Amino acid sequence: MSAAHGDGMVIAIERLVAMANQIGDFFAPYPQGQREEGVRNHLRHYWDPRMREALLAHLDANAGAGLHAHVLAATRLLRDEQQTARKAYAGPPPRG
């Protein structure tokens, strides 16, 4: 599985997992809870939506294989956040 990046390159899921774990390495010294939130916030704000979707698909299909424990927890937080936002959406139906 791969995700299309904004510049047309395709990123393999192995590379996305490695990138997510690098972000996790940065937040590893933070207290539990803050490290998961830090990773989740980074993924939400700085990753292309297609990259996030590919990571979430990997979480659902492969239980997040290869992700560090706190990155896995952060990815689950991101998925839960997105599912809650979809349920709460009251505007016009999304296109697609």
Secondary structure as UniProt FT lines:
FT   STRAND          2..4
FT   TURN            6..7
FT   STRAND          10..12
FT   HELIX           13..27
FT   TURN            28..29
FT   TURN            32..33
FT   HELIX           34..46
FT   HELIX           49..62
FT   TURN            63..66
FT   HELIX           69..88
//
